[in-house]
Protein backbone atom coordinates (compact mmCIF):
# COMPACT_ATOMS: atom_id res chain seq x y z
CA UNK A 1 0.00 0.00 0.00
CA UNK A 2 1.40 3.37 -1.06
CA UNK A 3 0.10 6.66 0.33
CA UNK A 4 0.75 10.23 -0.75
CA UNK A 5 0.51 13.66 0.83
CA UNK A 6 -2.50 15.81 -0.03
CA UNK A 7 -0.03 18.68 -0.46
CA UNK A 8 2.23 16.83 -2.91
CA UNK A 9 1.38 13.54 -4.59
CA UNK A 10 5.09 12.94 -5.21
CA UNK A 11 5.62 12.78 -1.44
CA UNK A 12 4.81 9.11 -0.77
CA UNK A 13 5.09 6.62 2.08
CA UNK A 14 4.34 3.01 2.84
CA UNK A 15 1.72 2.15 5.46
CA UNK A 16 4.20 1.81 8.33
CA UNK A 17 5.72 5.24 7.72
CA UNK A 18 2.31 6.88 7.25
CA UNK A 19 0.89 5.37 10.45
CA UNK A 20 3.93 5.80 12.67
CA UNK A 21 4.81 9.28 11.43
CA UNK A 22 1.19 10.47 11.29
CA UNK A 23 1.81 13.61 9.24
CA UNK A 24 3.94 14.18 6.11
CA UNK A 25 6.80 16.67 6.33
CA UNK A 26 4.91 19.09 4.07
CA UNK A 27 1.99 19.36 6.54
CA UNK A 28 -0.42 17.55 4.23
CA UNK A 29 -2.37 14.41 5.14
CA UNK A 30 -1.70 10.90 3.90
CA UNK A 31 -4.15 9.40 1.39
CA UNK A 32 -4.12 5.97 -0.32
CA UNK A 33 -2.70 6.21 -3.85
CA UNK A 34 -5.35 3.66 -4.86
CA UNK A 35 -8.78 2.98 -3.36
CA UNK A 36 -9.51 -0.58 -4.51
CA UNK A 37 -13.02 -1.83 -5.19
CA UNK A 38 -14.55 -4.55 -3.05
CA UNK A 39 -16.06 -7.49 -4.94
CA UNK A 40 -19.66 -6.86 -5.95
CA UNK A 41 -20.64 -10.23 -4.48
CA UNK A 42 -19.30 -9.15 -1.09
CA UNK A 43 -21.38 -5.95 -1.10
CA UNK A 44 -24.51 -7.79 -2.21
CA UNK A 45 -24.13 -10.42 0.52
CA UNK A 46 -23.05 -8.36 3.53
CA UNK A 47 -25.68 -10.06 5.67
CA UNK A 48 -23.69 -13.30 5.36
CA UNK A 49 -20.73 -11.83 7.22
CA UNK A 50 -20.06 -11.00 10.85
CA UNK A 51 -18.81 -7.53 11.81
CA UNK A 52 -15.26 -8.91 12.25
CA UNK A 53 -15.41 -10.64 8.86
CA UNK A 54 -16.55 -7.40 7.21
CA UNK A 55 -13.74 -5.47 8.93
CA UNK A 56 -11.16 -8.03 7.83
CA UNK A 57 -12.32 -8.05 4.20
CA UNK A 58 -12.46 -4.26 3.95
CA UNK A 59 -9.05 -3.75 5.58
CA UNK A 60 -7.40 -6.57 3.60
CA UNK A 61 -8.67 -5.06 0.35
CA UNK A 62 -7.58 -1.54 1.24
CA UNK A 63 -4.17 -2.41 2.71
CA UNK A 64 -3.23 -4.59 -0.27
CA UNK A 65 -0.79 -6.90 1.51
CA UNK A 66 0.87 -4.26 3.70
CA UNK A 67 0.26 -6.55 6.69
CA UNK A 68 0.28 -10.37 6.57
CA UNK A 69 -3.25 -11.76 6.67
CA UNK A 70 -2.75 -13.69 9.91
CA UNK A 71 -1.45 -10.57 11.66
CA UNK A 72 -4.31 -8.48 10.24
CA UNK A 73 -6.83 -11.02 11.54
CA UNK A 74 -5.30 -10.71 15.03
CA UNK A 75 -5.54 -6.92 14.84
CA UNK A 76 -9.23 -7.13 13.86
CA UNK A 77 -10.03 -9.77 16.48
CA UNK A 78 -8.46 -7.64 19.23
CA UNK A 79 -10.03 -4.34 18.16
CA UNK A 80 -13.54 -5.06 16.80
CA UNK A 81 -14.87 -6.61 20.02
CA UNK A 82 -18.17 -4.75 20.50
CA UNK A 83 -21.24 -4.25 18.29
CA UNK A 84 -22.52 -1.34 16.21
CA UNK A 85 -26.29 -1.94 16.24
CA UNK A 86 -28.83 -0.10 14.12
CA UNK A 87 -31.96 1.04 15.97
CA UNK A 88 -34.96 2.02 13.85
CA UNK A 89 -36.81 5.17 14.93
CA UNK A 90 -39.40 4.81 12.16
CA UNK A 91 -39.55 3.34 8.65
CA UNK A 92 -37.44 6.16 7.20
CA UNK A 93 -35.00 6.95 9.99
CA UNK A 94 -32.50 4.84 11.96
CA UNK A 95 -29.75 5.38 14.49
CA UNK A 96 -26.38 3.65 14.26
CA UNK A 97 -25.21 3.26 17.86
CA UNK A 98 -21.44 3.63 18.00
CA UNK A 99 -21.08 3.96 21.77
CA UNK A 100 -20.83 0.35 22.91
CA UNK A 101 -17.04 0.39 23.35
CA UNK A 102 -14.98 1.05 26.50
CA UNK A 103 -15.11 4.87 26.35
CA UNK A 104 -18.73 4.99 25.09
CA UNK A 105 -17.81 6.80 21.85
CA UNK A 106 -17.43 5.92 18.18
CA UNK A 107 -13.71 6.57 18.37
CA UNK A 108 -13.24 3.35 20.34
CA UNK A 109 -13.28 1.49 17.02
CA UNK A 110 -10.39 3.46 15.56
CA UNK A 111 -8.42 3.87 18.80
CA UNK A 112 -8.32 0.13 19.47
CA UNK A 113 -7.48 -0.67 15.84
CA UNK A 114 -4.74 1.96 15.85
CA UNK A 115 -3.28 0.69 19.12
CA UNK A 116 -3.09 -2.83 17.70
CA UNK A 117 -1.63 -1.62 14.39
CA UNK A 118 0.98 0.62 16.02
CA UNK A 119 1.91 -2.12 18.46
CA UNK A 120 2.51 -4.42 15.48
CA UNK A 121 4.72 -1.87 13.70
CA UNK A 122 6.49 -0.92 16.96
CA UNK A 123 7.48 -4.39 18.11
CA UNK A 124 11.06 -4.29 16.77
CA UNK A 125 11.81 -0.73 17.94
CA UNK A 126 14.08 -0.02 20.90
CA UNK A 127 13.00 3.61 21.38
CA UNK A 128 9.55 4.32 22.81
CA UNK A 129 6.88 5.92 20.63
CA UNK A 130 5.21 9.10 21.92
CA UNK A 131 1.70 9.69 20.58
CA UNK A 132 0.35 13.23 20.61
CA UNK A 133 -3.39 13.67 20.37
CA UNK A 134 -5.60 16.75 20.50
CA UNK A 135 -9.17 16.20 21.62
CA UNK A 136 -12.39 18.18 21.61
CA UNK A 137 -13.98 15.54 23.83
CA UNK A 138 -14.28 11.94 22.69
CA UNK A 139 -10.98 11.27 20.91
CA UNK A 140 -8.92 11.59 24.08
CA UNK A 141 -11.01 9.15 26.10
CA UNK A 142 -11.00 6.56 23.33
CA UNK A 143 -7.25 6.89 22.74
CA UNK A 144 -6.55 6.72 26.48
CA UNK A 145 -8.59 3.52 26.77
CA UNK A 146 -7.23 2.02 23.55
CA UNK A 147 -3.54 2.61 24.31
CA UNK A 148 -3.58 2.22 28.09
CA UNK A 149 -0.59 0.10 29.18
CA UNK A 150 0.43 -0.66 25.58
CA UNK A 151 4.14 -1.61 25.80
CA UNK A 152 6.60 0.79 24.18
CA UNK A 153 4.03 3.54 23.65
CA UNK A 154 3.29 6.68 25.69
CA UNK A 155 0.36 8.99 25.02
CA UNK A 156 0.08 12.75 25.56
CA UNK A 157 -3.47 14.11 25.30
CA UNK A 158 -4.04 17.84 24.81
CA UNK A 159 -7.53 19.08 25.67
CA UNK A 160 -9.10 22.57 25.96
CA UNK A 161 -9.60 23.55 29.58
CA UNK A 162 -13.26 23.92 30.55
CA UNK A 163 -14.52 22.87 27.12
CA UNK A 164 -15.10 19.14 27.59
CA UNK A 165 -17.76 17.58 29.80
CA UNK A 166 -16.94 16.51 33.37
CA UNK A 167 -17.02 12.79 32.60
CA UNK A 168 -15.14 13.24 29.34
CA UNK A 169 -12.38 14.98 31.30
CA UNK A 170 -12.25 12.15 33.83
CA UNK A 171 -11.73 9.68 30.97
CA UNK A 172 -8.65 11.66 29.88
CA UNK A 173 -7.13 12.37 33.25
CA UNK A 174 -7.57 9.37 35.54
CA UNK A 175 -5.86 6.39 33.86
CA UNK A 176 -2.24 7.32 34.53
CA UNK A 177 0.50 4.79 33.68
CA UNK A 178 1.47 5.67 30.07
CA UNK A 179 -1.27 8.32 29.62
CA UNK A 180 -0.58 12.01 30.35
CA UNK A 181 -3.15 14.81 29.97
CA UNK A 182 -2.21 18.41 29.18
CA UNK A 183 -4.95 20.92 30.00
CA UNK A 184 -4.55 23.71 27.44
CA UNK A 185 -5.75 27.24 28.15
CA UNK A 186 -7.41 27.58 24.73
CA UNK A 187 -9.65 25.85 22.19
CA UNK A 188 -9.46 22.53 20.38
CA UNK A 189 -7.99 24.35 17.39
CA UNK A 190 -5.18 25.59 19.65
CA UNK A 191 -4.55 22.01 20.83
CA UNK A 192 -4.50 20.75 17.26
CA UNK A 193 -2.12 23.53 16.21
CA UNK A 194 0.34 22.53 18.97
CA UNK A 195 0.28 18.92 17.80
CA UNK A 196 0.83 19.85 14.15
CA UNK A 197 3.73 22.17 15.04
CA UNK A 198 5.34 19.38 17.04
CA UNK A 199 5.30 17.06 14.04
CA UNK A 200 7.00 19.69 11.89
CA UNK A 201 9.67 20.63 14.45
CA UNK A 202 13.05 19.15 13.42
CA UNK A 203 14.57 19.15 16.90
CA UNK A 204 11.63 17.32 18.46
CA UNK A 205 11.52 14.71 15.73
CA UNK A 206 15.27 14.18 15.98
CA UNK A 207 15.09 13.41 19.70
CA UNK A 208 11.63 11.83 20.06
CA UNK A 209 9.70 9.28 18.00
CA UNK A 210 6.40 11.13 17.54
CA UNK A 211 3.11 9.98 16.08
CA UNK A 212 -0.54 11.03 16.18
CA UNK A 213 -3.81 9.38 17.10
CA UNK A 214 -5.97 12.19 15.75
CA UNK A 215 -7.90 11.70 12.53
CA UNK A 216 -4.94 13.31 10.77
CA UNK A 217 -3.52 9.75 11.02
CA UNK A 218 -4.73 7.50 8.21
CA UNK A 219 -4.98 4.60 10.69
CA UNK A 220 -8.00 6.36 12.19
CA UNK A 221 -10.01 6.40 8.97
CA UNK A 222 -9.50 2.76 8.00
CA UNK A 223 -11.47 1.23 10.93
CA UNK A 224 -14.08 3.99 10.86
CA UNK A 225 -15.05 2.80 7.39
CA UNK A 226 -15.96 -0.64 8.78
CA UNK A 227 -19.16 0.35 10.54
CA UNK A 228 -20.69 1.94 7.44
CA UNK A 229 -20.70 -1.53 5.89
CA UNK A 230 -21.97 -3.05 9.15
CA UNK A 231 -24.81 -0.52 9.29
CA UNK A 232 -25.78 -1.03 5.66
CA UNK A 233 -25.92 -4.78 6.34
CA UNK A 234 -28.52 -4.29 9.06
CA UNK A 235 -30.88 -2.03 7.10
CA UNK A 236 -34.10 -3.58 5.88
CA UNK A 237 -35.07 -1.08 3.23
CA UNK A 238 -35.43 -0.87 -0.53
CA UNK A 239 -34.90 2.87 -0.45
CA UNK A 240 -31.69 4.74 -1.20
CA UNK A 241 -29.52 5.21 1.89
CA UNK A 242 -28.04 8.40 3.32
CA UNK A 243 -25.72 8.57 6.33
CA UNK A 244 -26.04 11.64 8.56
CA UNK A 245 -22.81 12.34 10.42
CA UNK A 246 -22.47 14.81 13.32
CA UNK A 247 -19.15 16.36 12.29
CA UNK A 248 -16.25 18.23 13.86
CA UNK A 249 -12.87 17.36 12.37
CA UNK A 250 -14.65 15.40 9.60
CA UNK A 251 -12.69 12.17 9.94
CA UNK A 252 -15.90 10.17 10.41
CA UNK A 253 -17.49 11.54 7.26
CA UNK A 254 -14.26 11.07 5.29
CA UNK A 255 -14.24 7.41 6.36
CA UNK A 256 -17.77 7.11 4.95
CA UNK A 257 -16.58 8.58 1.66
CA UNK A 258 -13.80 5.99 1.68
CA UNK A 259 -16.40 3.23 2.12
CA UNK A 260 -18.41 4.64 -0.79
CA UNK A 261 -15.33 4.77 -2.99
CA UNK A 262 -14.70 1.11 -2.19
CA UNK A 263 -18.16 0.21 -3.48
CA UNK A 264 -20.71 0.71 -0.69
CA UNK A 265 -23.84 2.03 -2.47
CA UNK A 266 -24.44 5.17 -0.40
CA UNK A 267 -26.74 7.72 -2.02
CA UNK A 268 -25.51 10.71 -0.03
CA UNK A 269 -23.80 11.94 3.12
CA UNK A 270 -25.16 14.65 5.40
CA UNK A 271 -22.64 16.80 7.25
CA UNK A 272 -24.37 17.95 10.43
CA UNK A 273 -22.61 20.62 12.49
CA UNK A 274 -23.30 23.02 15.32
CA UNK A 275 -22.45 26.74 15.08
CA UNK A 276 -18.99 25.73 13.84
CA UNK A 277 -20.34 25.52 10.30
CA UNK A 278 -17.24 25.95 8.13
CA UNK A 279 -17.92 22.91 5.92
CA UNK A 280 -21.70 23.42 5.49
CA UNK A 281 -20.88 27.01 4.55
CA UNK A 282 -18.40 25.75 1.96
CA UNK A 283 -20.95 23.31 0.53
CA UNK A 284 -23.38 26.21 0.20
CA UNK A 285 -21.02 28.84 -1.22
CA UNK A 286 -17.97 27.07 -2.63
CA UNK A 287 -15.72 29.16 -0.37
CA UNK A 288 -13.76 27.54 2.45
CA UNK A 289 -13.24 30.02 5.29
CA UNK A 290 -11.82 28.56 8.52
CA UNK A 291 -12.46 30.59 11.65
CA UNK A 292 -11.94 30.27 15.40
CA UNK A 293 -14.20 27.66 16.95
CA UNK A 294 -16.98 28.60 19.36
CA UNK A 295 -18.10 26.49 22.37
CA UNK A 296 -21.41 24.62 22.09
CA UNK A 297 -23.46 21.88 23.74
CA UNK A 298 -22.07 19.39 21.21
CA UNK A 299 -18.49 20.10 22.24
CA UNK A 300 -16.80 17.28 20.30
CA UNK A 301 -17.78 19.14 17.12
CA UNK A 302 -16.31 22.49 18.19
CA UNK A 303 -13.76 22.69 15.38
CA UNK A 304 -13.17 25.82 13.31
CA UNK A 305 -10.63 24.43 10.84
CA UNK A 306 -11.37 20.74 10.22
CA UNK A 307 -8.21 18.85 9.27
CA UNK A 308 -9.96 16.24 7.17
CA UNK A 309 -11.43 18.79 4.79
CA UNK A 310 -8.10 18.39 2.97
CA UNK A 311 -8.88 14.71 2.42
CA UNK A 312 -12.45 15.44 1.34
CA UNK A 313 -11.14 18.01 -1.12
CA UNK A 314 -8.60 15.50 -2.41
CA UNK A 315 -11.24 12.81 -2.98
CA UNK A 316 -13.22 15.27 -5.08
CA UNK A 317 -10.17 16.72 -6.85
CA UNK A 318 -10.95 20.13 -5.31
CA UNK A 319 -14.18 20.24 -7.30
CA UNK A 320 -16.92 21.92 -5.29
CA UNK A 321 -19.66 21.16 -7.84
CA UNK A 322 -19.13 17.40 -7.45
CA UNK A 323 -18.65 17.35 -3.66
CA UNK A 324 -21.87 19.26 -2.99
CA UNK A 325 -23.84 16.65 -4.94
CA UNK A 326 -22.66 13.84 -2.64
CA UNK A 327 -22.40 15.77 0.65
CA UNK A 328 -25.14 18.01 2.02
CA UNK A 329 -24.41 20.37 4.90
CA UNK A 330 -26.58 21.67 7.73
CA UNK A 331 -25.79 23.53 10.96
CA UNK A 332 -27.78 24.21 14.15
CA UNK A 333 -27.66 26.39 17.23
CA UNK A 334 -27.62 25.10 20.81
CA UNK A 335 -31.27 26.09 21.17
CA UNK A 336 -32.21 23.96 18.16
CA UNK A 337 -30.06 21.13 19.53
CA UNK A 338 -31.99 21.13 22.80
CA UNK A 339 -35.27 20.98 20.87
CA UNK A 340 -33.84 18.03 18.92
CA UNK A 341 -32.94 16.07 22.07
CA UNK A 342 -36.45 16.63 23.45
CA UNK A 343 -38.18 15.82 20.16
CA UNK A 344 -36.37 12.50 19.73
CA UNK A 345 -37.39 11.45 23.25
CA UNK A 346 -41.01 12.54 22.84
CA UNK A 347 -41.46 11.17 19.32
CA UNK A 348 -39.49 7.91 19.52
CA UNK A 349 -38.86 7.30 23.23
CA UNK A 350 -35.14 7.36 22.48
CA UNK A 351 -32.53 9.30 24.48
CA UNK A 352 -30.04 10.87 22.09
CA UNK A 353 -26.95 12.90 22.94
CA UNK A 354 -26.49 16.51 21.74
CA UNK A 355 -24.28 15.46 18.81
CA UNK A 356 -26.81 12.88 17.67
CA UNK A 357 -29.55 15.49 18.06
CA UNK A 358 -27.74 17.73 15.57
CA UNK A 359 -27.68 14.74 13.23
CA UNK A 360 -31.39 14.14 13.75
CA UNK A 361 -32.23 17.75 12.88
CA UNK A 362 -30.11 17.61 9.74
CA UNK A 363 -31.64 14.35 8.58
CA UNK A 364 -35.15 15.65 9.21
CA UNK A 365 -34.44 18.75 7.12
CA UNK A 366 -32.77 16.70 4.39
CA UNK A 367 -35.73 14.33 4.12
CA UNK A 368 -38.12 17.22 3.51
CA UNK A 369 -36.86 17.27 -0.08
CA UNK A 370 -35.56 13.67 -0.23
CA UNK A 371 -38.55 11.60 0.80
CA UNK A 372 -37.33 8.51 -1.07
CA UNK A 373 -34.19 8.15 1.10
CA UNK A 374 -33.75 6.14 4.30
CA UNK A 375 -31.50 8.06 6.68
CA UNK A 376 -29.08 6.68 9.25
CA UNK A 377 -27.93 9.00 12.05
CA UNK A 378 -24.54 8.18 13.51
CA UNK A 379 -25.01 8.38 17.29
CA UNK A 380 -21.39 8.96 18.16
CA UNK A 381 -21.48 8.98 21.97
CA UNK A 382 -23.62 7.73 24.84
CA UNK A 383 -25.89 10.49 26.21
CA UNK A 384 -24.59 9.95 29.75
CA UNK A 385 -21.28 11.51 28.72
CA UNK A 386 -23.19 14.81 28.64
CA UNK A 387 -25.22 14.08 31.74
CA UNK A 388 -25.99 17.58 33.14
CA UNK A 389 -27.21 18.93 29.80
CA UNK A 390 -29.21 15.87 28.74
CA UNK A 391 -30.90 15.54 32.16
CA UNK A 392 -31.66 19.26 32.20
CA UNK A 393 -33.18 19.18 28.71
CA UNK A 394 -35.25 16.06 29.33
CA UNK A 395 -35.99 16.75 33.01
CA UNK A 396 -35.27 13.13 33.85
CA UNK A 397 -32.50 10.90 35.13
CA UNK A 398 -30.30 9.21 32.53
CA UNK A 399 -28.67 5.86 33.25
CA UNK A 400 -24.88 5.97 33.38
CA UNK A 401 -23.06 2.77 32.37
CA UNK A 402 -20.88 1.47 35.17
CA UNK A 403 -17.62 1.89 33.23
CA UNK A 404 -18.31 5.62 33.09
CA UNK A 405 -19.93 6.04 36.51
CA UNK A 406 -16.87 4.69 38.35
CA UNK A 407 -14.80 7.61 37.00
CA UNK A 408 -16.87 10.30 38.71
CA UNK A 409 -15.02 10.13 42.04
CA UNK A 410 -11.54 9.46 40.65
CA UNK A 411 -8.92 12.17 41.04
CA UNK A 412 -8.18 14.26 37.96
CA UNK A 413 -4.48 14.41 37.04
CA UNK A 414 -3.60 17.01 34.40
CA UNK A 415 -0.79 19.44 33.60
CA UNK A 416 -1.89 23.03 32.82
CA UNK A 417 -0.24 24.58 29.77
CA UNK A 418 -0.64 27.61 27.52
CA UNK A 419 -1.24 27.77 23.76
CA UNK A 420 2.39 28.81 23.20
CA UNK A 421 4.48 26.21 21.37
CA UNK A 422 7.88 26.65 23.05
CA UNK A 423 6.74 25.68 26.58
CA UNK A 424 5.02 22.62 25.09
CA UNK A 425 8.14 21.72 23.12
CA UNK A 426 10.38 22.12 26.16
CA UNK A 427 8.07 19.95 28.24
CA UNK A 428 8.26 17.19 25.63
CA UNK A 429 12.06 17.39 25.44
CA UNK A 430 12.33 17.26 29.23
CA UNK A 431 9.95 14.33 29.71
CA UNK A 432 10.74 12.14 26.71
Secondary structure, DSSP 8 states (H G I E B T S, - for coil): -EEEETTEEEEEEEHHHHHHH-S-TTS--EEES------HHHHHTGGGS-HHHHHHHHHHHHHTTSS-HHHHHHHHHHH--S---EEEEETTEEEEE---STTSBTHHHHHHHHHHHHHHHHTT-SS-EEEEEEESSHHHHHHHHHHTT-TTEEEEEEEETT-S-HHHHHHHHS--TTEEEEEESS-HHHHHHHHHHHHH-HHHHHHSEEEE-STTSHHHHHHHTHHHHHHHHH---SSEEEEEEE-SSSHHHHHHHHHHHTT----EEEEEESS--HHHHHHHHS----------SSGGG--SS-TTHHHHHHHTTT-HHHHHHHEEEEE--HHHHHHHHHHHHHHHS----HHHHHHHHHHHHHHTS-TTEEEEEEE-B-GGGGHHHHHHHHTS-----HHHHTTTTS----EEE-S-HHHHHHHHHHH-
